[in-house]
């Protein structure tokens, strides 16, 4: 049987490569940092890393690494259990309490990833008599989570408040018992920030709840790094916040839902990814507590990231690149053609700058781009070197 399937799969893979959509995996032989060593899948040697979600440079922070070592000695390597059986340690409860306080929510529940967190919310809270109203550019994990529920599905154009209101009207007129508006706080392929204040205003008008996936914001967006609800002054108006420990908050893995107490309580009883997946490794929980200590004690990392982002965006604009507007550390350089974006990324790697070309189906057809991600770990020299490499790679591509 598999012989015929193999032929079909190989044909599909050939089509992906022919269309310039193949996504190779480069192997690095060093810790995640501003500079990494590529050992396979690209130019060998040290390169500047401008494609990690390591926004605050904490993935190899010495204090975080020390906290992780200490946690291994105290708590062990893994739990070998789900939470409700024998998979809950004091360190998990402490992290949940700290995240709740940091994000201004009543309670928090940990997951093995934010993908699982988003996969566990909708099915638990919404039934066929309910409605979910989702931004068209929401993360794949939100889309998949919604598919698991039996709620009626409404979609509004990205950050389009008029369309959102129209969808809320339709859901209300359709007799929806519960309505949940869900949006990314920051859209990962564009770096655009959701208009949360206006979304909350509409939700209030139509008696809807609001959920935000703030994975690309918590830790560095907002005056205290508490994410887009803090940035927009609506921390007390957002009902559900999902996020990850795998980006700015240390870069390891793990996710969470921070929400109203009753929502979290029901998730502990009914959320399938929580009930049937092993507990977050205690070493990650303990290291994440150290990350929160660092974030609450100083703002130097956020300031440095803001400065690096502003420098890169200004210089790239001056050099004539088409970079999507904004001030987020996600700075997409628009290329258009998928093959050209992939070739540009290869030329940049040859010049010691590690970035990735994104193309369909990750982004729409004809909107291929190189998503540059700035980090507090980058120096001013690193940023300038990256811009210079873009200029040189473009000249070779056009010549």
Phi and psi in degrees as a GROMACS rama.xvg file:
@    title "Ramachandran Plot"
@    xaxis  label "Phi"
@    yaxis  label "Psi"
@TYPE xy
-68.0842  -21.1334  UNK-2
-57.3521  -44.4075  UNK-3
-69.9485  -36.4951  UNK-4
-65.4105  -40.7082  UNK-5
-57.9738  -43.9075  UNK-6
-61.6792  -42.1464  UNK-7
-63.6718  -43.9144  UNK-8
-65.3217  -40.9308  UNK-9
-64.5645  -37.6678  UNK-10
-64.4108  -40.7641  UNK-11
-64.3729  -42.8974  UNK-12
-63.5288  -39.1852  UNK-13
-62.8061  -39.9592  UNK-14
-63.5907  -40.17  UNK-15
-61.9103  -44.9244  UNK-16
-65.9643  -42.7791  UNK-17
-62.7046  -31.2782  UNK-18
-84.235  -0.243009  UNK-19
74.1715  22.4453  UNK-20
-105.79  4.34106  UNK-21
-68.5541  139.038  UNK-22
-116.131  92.9684  UNK-23
-72.095  156.787  UNK-24
-107.976  117.369  UNK-25
-87.6482  144.427  UNK-26
-106.651  130.178  UNK-27
-110.878  146.536  UNK-28
-112.211  23.3303  UNK-29
-137.443  168.937  UNK-30
-62.1723  155.857  UNK-31
-65.0539  126.549  UNK-32
-162.869  -175.193  UNK-33
-64.519  -29.8718  UNK-34
-123.069  133.497  UNK-35
-132.535  161.688  UNK-36
-104.708  119.041  UNK-37
-84.0476  124.618  UNK-38
-107.917  -17.6219  UNK-39
-157.729  149.73  UNK-40
82.3909  13.0375  UNK-41
-177.052  -172.272  UNK-42
-62.0143  121.357  UNK-43
-68.7705  149.999  UNK-44
115.779  -178.611  UNK-45
-73.8083  133.087  UNK-46
-137.067  154.061  UNK-47
-75.464  133.627  UNK-48
-101.249  110.166  UNK-49
-120.196  30.8021  UNK-50
-136.589  15.1408  UNK-51
-95.9698  159.518  UNK-52
-86.9663  22.7306  UNK-53
-83.9584  59.7399  UNK-54
-58.8188  -39.286  UNK-55
-100.364  4.66092  UNK-56
69.2111  26.8141  UNK-57
-93.5406  -2.62457  UNK-58
-62.2097  -29.0669  UNK-59
-125.367  23.487  UNK-60
-60.9451  129.407  UNK-61
-58.0781  -38.2763  UNK-62
-68.2832  -37.5838  UNK-63
-69.0746  -42.117  UNK-64
-63.1694  -40.9081  UNK-65
-62.6296  -42.6077  UNK-66
-61.8306  -36.976  UNK-67
-66.5468  -43.6214  UNK-68
-59.3223  -45.1505  UNK-69
-63.5218  -37.0964  UNK-70
-66.9286  -36.4541  UNK-71
-59.3648  -41.9847  UNK-72
-68.36  -37.9308  UNK-73
-84.3489  -43.1406  UNK-74
-107.905  -11.8075  UNK-75
88.7324  -177.358  UNK-76
-85.2299  -47.3529  UNK-77
-149.219  169.145  UNK-78
-96.3523  -25.7771  UNK-79
53.9421  34.729  UNK-80
-165.516  161.06  UNK-81
-87.4995  168.565  UNK-82
-61.9623  -45.0177  UNK-83
-80.1231  -8.41327  UNK-84
-91.0159  -79.0381  UNK-85
-145.939  38.9977  UNK-86
-111.263  20.1283  UNK-87
-115.271  119.221  UNK-88
-108.845  167.535  UNK-89
-57.662  -34.9242  UNK-90
-66.4155  -31.2464  UNK-91
-68.9657  -43.7085  UNK-92
-66.1065  -36.9967  UNK-93
-64.9235  -43.5459  UNK-94
-65.0931  -40.4047  UNK-95
-61.1328  -41.1256  UNK-96
-66.5066  -41.3186  UNK-97
-66.2584  -41.4057  UNK-98
-64.2089  -40.2571  UNK-99
-59.0573  -46.3424  UNK-100
-65.8644  -42.252  UNK-101
-64.0115  -39.8684  UNK-102
-93.1761  -2.08237  UNK-103
70.9818  30.7587  UNK-104
-113.527  164.261  UNK-105
-76.9007  -31.5544  UNK-106
-157.52  164.634  UNK-107
-142.42  145.315  UNK-108
-127.377  132.336  UNK-109
-89.4305  146.38  UNK-110
-129.73  168.762  UNK-111
-73.6481  -18.5434  UNK-112
-161.537  164.198  UNK-113
-70.5194  -29.0952  UNK-114
-56.9246  -44.3383  UNK-115
-68.3071  -37.1082  UNK-116
-60.1041  -48.0922  UNK-117
-66.9323  -30.7005  UNK-118
-73.0038  -16.6466  UNK-119
-102.928  -6.06665  UNK-120
-84.2405  -54.4337  UNK-121
-66.5286  -45.6351  UNK-122
-61.7707  -33.3177  UNK-123
-74.0314  -40.6349  UNK-124
-93.4825  -25.168  UNK-125
-121.09  137.184  UNK-126
-115.755  -172.89  UNK-127
-63.5676  -18.8606  UNK-128
-88.6153  2.8504  UNK-129
-109.839  174.157  UNK-130
-137.65  139.792  UNK-131
-118.384  131.902  UNK-132
-117.121  112.361  UNK-133
-119.137  138.853  UNK-134
-64.0575  140.518  UNK-135
-63.2034  -24.0873  UNK-136
-105.328  18.955  UNK-137
-61.1406  156.103  UNK-138
-59.9792  152.284  UNK-139
-56.4361  -32.1812  UNK-140
-66.7922  -34.4814  UNK-141
-67.9592  -44.8011  UNK-142
-58.8883  -46.4544  UNK-143
-66.7426  -37.9593  UNK-144
-63.3702  -40.8086  UNK-145
-63.4292  -39.0883  UNK-146
-60.6626  -28.5189  UNK-147
-74.819  -19.594  UNK-148
-91.424  165.584  UNK-149
-100.969  10.0518  UNK-150
-68.5287  153.467  UNK-151
-67.4231  141.924  UNK-152
-113.32  128.184  UNK-153
-125.412  143.076  UNK-154
-129.094  135.206  UNK-155
-118.759  150.3  UNK-156
-60.4286  147.547  UNK-157
-49.8861  116.751  UNK-158
58.951  21.5173  UNK-159
-92.704  102.293  UNK-160
-69.9573  -33.6569  UNK-161
-64.9314  -42.1513  UNK-162
-67.6985  -39.5145  UNK-163
-58.5197  -44.2278  UNK-164
-63.5734  -39.2412  UNK-165
-62.0177  -41.9701  UNK-166
-67.171  -36.9603  UNK-167
-64.8014  -39.7107  UNK-168
-60.8456  -46.6048  UNK-169
-63.5693  -40.7014  UNK-170
-64.9457  -40.1458  UNK-171
-67.0225  -46.5343  UNK-172
-65.6915  -25.1265  UNK-173
-79.9526  -0.0963288  UNK-174
82.7382  23.8148  UNK-175
-59.6446  132.777  UNK-176
-70.4749  -55.4177  UNK-177
-117.091  143.43  UNK-178
-125.782  132.875  UNK-179
-127.936  117.514  UNK-180
-90.9681  127.602  UNK-181
-127.487  135.57  UNK-182
-148.021  150.626  UNK-183
-67.0992  144.213  UNK-184
-71.9418  -43.964  UNK-185
-129.289  130.129  UNK-186
-84.4435  120.421  UNK-187
-67.4684  -26.0447  UNK-188
-89.3242  -14.8465  UNK-189
-117.704  -24.7167  UNK-190
76.9678  10.4312  UNK-191
-79.7932  145.864  UNK-192
-102.104  134.564  UNK-193
-68.8568  142.868  UNK-194
-79.7632  76.1158  UNK-195
-66.2243  -35.101  UNK-196
-61.6255  -45.8267  UNK-197
-68.2953  -35.7455  UNK-198
-63.074  -43.5369  UNK-199
-64.7287  -37.4209  UNK-200
-60.6512  -45.365  UNK-201
-66.1859  -39.8054  UNK-202
-61.7155  -40.5439  UNK-203
-62.9003  -41.253  UNK-204
-64.4174  -34.2583  UNK-205
-109.298  15.8349  UNK-206
54.9442  51.9065  UNK-207
-116.392  155.032  UNK-208
-87.1683  161.93  UNK-209
-125.271  131.665  UNK-210
-124.922  135.509  UNK-211
-128.024  126.047  UNK-212
-88.6934  108.488  UNK-213
-108.486  34.0801  UNK-214
-59.7226  -36.1707  UNK-215
-97.0071  27.5872  UNK-216
-139.81  -40.9517  UNK-217
-62.3404  129.359  UNK-218
113.149  -29.8372  UNK-219
-143.683  -13.7174  UNK-220
-95.3759  139.076  UNK-221
95.2243  157.322  UNK-222
-55.1857  -34.7127  UNK-223
-110.716  11.475  UNK-224
75.0394  20.6052  UNK-225
-91.1329  6.81117  UNK-226
99.7079  -171.384  UNK-227
-66.8984  -32.5284  UNK-228
-60.5929  -38.6583  UNK-229
-67.7487  -42.5523  UNK-230
-55.5416  -40.3817  UNK-231
-97.0496  2.10172  UNK-232
70.1055  34.0918  UNK-233
-126.68  29.7101  UNK-234
-58.7134  -32.46  UNK-235
-86.7057  -0.930058  UNK-236
-111.754  -8.6732  UNK-237
-91.8545  127.223  UNK-238
-85.1853  -32.5045  UNK-239
-139.054  128.647  UNK-240
-121.309  124.526  UNK-241
-109.647  153.912  UNK-242
-167.506  -177.682  UNK-243
-128.152  152.763  UNK-244
-94.5845  2.7806  UNK-245
-98.5881  10.8603  UNK-246
-123.663  -107.55  UNK-247
-65.032  -29.3751  UNK-248
-85.4528  50.3762  UNK-249
105.248  -25.5914  UNK-250
79.2641  13.3669  UNK-251
-84.7289  -94.7954  UNK-252
-163.239  176.311  UNK-253
106.814  152.052  UNK-254
-142.836  -179.406  UNK-255
-158.128  159.205  UNK-256
-121.539  119.587  UNK-257
-109.279  125.574  UNK-258
-161.472  -173.887  UNK-259
-58.8072  148.319  UNK-260
-57.2265  -41.2044  UNK-261
-68.0793  -34.3113  UNK-262
-64.4783  -47.8902  UNK-263
-63.8469  -39.9603  UNK-264
-59.9792  -41.6445  UNK-265
-69.7853  -37.1954  UNK-266
-60.8672  -37.7258  UNK-267
-63.4266  -26.8883  UNK-268
-93.0622  -28.0627  UNK-269
-126.605  -15.1897  UNK-270
-74.6134  114.48  UNK-271
-63.9044  -44.1978  UNK-272
-61.8956  -27.443  UNK-273
-77.3224  -42.5084  UNK-274
-74.6846  -25.9702  UNK-275
-119.74  13.1698  UNK-276
-120.614  145.99  UNK-277
-57.1967  151.402  UNK-278
-61.0253  148.308  UNK-279
-52.4148  133.746  UNK-280
-56.0479  133.563  UNK-281
-59.8703  -30.4922  UNK-282
-62.9456  -35.7902  UNK-283
-70.9656  -40.9093  UNK-284
-60.7052  -45.0609  UNK-285
-67.0899  -42.9974  UNK-286
-64.5066  -34.2021  UNK-287
-66.1234  -32.7006  UNK-288
-62.9668  -39.9452  UNK-289
-64.4408  -39.1075  UNK-290
-57.8614  -45.6002  UNK-291
-63.6571  -36.7242  UNK-292
-57.4027  -46.4865  UNK-293
-64.222  -41.5674  UNK-294
-67.3002  -35.9926  UNK-295
-84.5724  -12.6507  UNK-296
-97.0713  -19.3064  UNK-297
-159.288  158.114  UNK-298
-118.678  17.8841  UNK-299
-62.9702  -37.2542  UNK-300
-68.6041  -40.8549  UNK-301
-63.9191  -40.0695  UNK-302
-63.86  -44.9971  UNK-303
-63.4228  -40.3358  UNK-304
-63.3762  -42.4644  UNK-305
-60.9924  -42.5437  UNK-306
-66.3955  -43.0761  UNK-307
-63.2018  -41.3785  UNK-308
-63.323  -46.3481  UNK-309
-62.1246  -41.3982  UNK-310
-63.3888  -47.9452  UNK-311
-62.2641  -47.0781  UNK-312
-63.5275  -39.9484  UNK-313
-65.7963  -47.4601  UNK-314
-66.5175  -40.5919  UNK-315
-64.7423  -38.0015  UNK-316
-65.5412  -42.5367  UNK-317
-62.3283  -31.3855  UNK-318
-83.6172  0.677398  UNK-319
87.4805  15.9868  UNK-320
-80.844  150.248  UNK-321
-87.9975  96.0821  UNK-322
-114.511  131.175  UNK-323
-60.8439  139.146  UNK-324
-68.3349  157.643  UNK-325
139.37  -175.32  UNK-326
-131.248  16.335  UNK-327
-80.3334  157.746  UNK-328
-69.7677  -14.8097  UNK-329
-81.2124  115.848  UNK-330
-125.012  88.668  UNK-331
-73.9934  126.631  UNK-332
-97.9713  111.053  UNK-333
-78.7291  130.124  UNK-334
-114.21  -44.8156  UNK-335
103.683  -71.5624  UNK-336
-80.2746  134.25  UNK-337
-64.8648  -45.3851  UNK-338
-64.2839  -38.3038  UNK-339
-67.4707  -37.9907  UNK-340
-64.9113  -41.8438  UNK-341
-64.6506  -41.0789  UNK-342
-66.3868  -38.9391  UNK-343
-61.7333  -41.3622  UNK-344
-63.0922  -39.0593  UNK-345
-65.3005  -41.8433  UNK-346
-64.5336  -36.4274  UNK-347
-67.9754  -38.4167  UNK-348
-63.0829  -39.4997  UNK-349
-60.2691  -25.9908  UNK-350
-97.7537  13.3501  UNK-351
85.2351  19.7773  UNK-352
-123.791  118.447  UNK-353
-94.1327  109.628  UNK-354
-137.951  170.425  UNK-355
-126.844  137.327  UNK-356
-85.9911  127.974  UNK-357
-105.274  132.58  UNK-358
-141.753  -179.167  UNK-359
-56.5425  138.168  UNK-360
-94.0138  7.49108  UNK-361
-68.7886  -36.7627  UNK-362
-127.508  163.77  UNK-363
-61.7018  155.208  UNK-364
-54.5865  137.151  UNK-365
79.6708  3.0286  UNK-366
-121.758  36.2964  UNK-367
-60.8663  149.631  UNK-368
-155.338  166.595  UNK-369
-109.588  114.45  UNK-370
-88.0107  106.738  UNK-371
-89.5292  133.674  UNK-372
-122.869  118.286  UNK-373
-81.3286  157.401  UNK-374
-139.24  151.291  UNK-375
-65.625  -18.2673  UNK-376
-74.6863  -17.5797  UNK-377
-75.2352  142.828  UNK-378
-90.7663  168.725  UNK-379
-60.055  -38.535  UNK-380
-63.529  -39.5295  UNK-381
-59.1026  -46.0793  UNK-382
-64.0858  -46.1701  UNK-383
-63.7138  -38.4127  UNK-384
-63.9889  -38.199  UNK-385
-64.2264  -44.3484  UNK-386
-62.1668  -43.9928  UNK-387
-60.6453  -37.3669  UNK-388
-67.0621  -38.6925  UNK-389
-58.9081  -45.1228  UNK-390
-61.9144  -45.4722  UNK-391
-66.7274  -40.5526  UNK-392
-66.459  -38.8103  UNK-393
-62.9429  -41.3859  UNK-394
-62.0796  -41.007  UNK-395
-67.9951  -40.3448  UNK-396
-64.5584  -38.6266  UNK-397
-83.3459  -19.4375  UNK-398
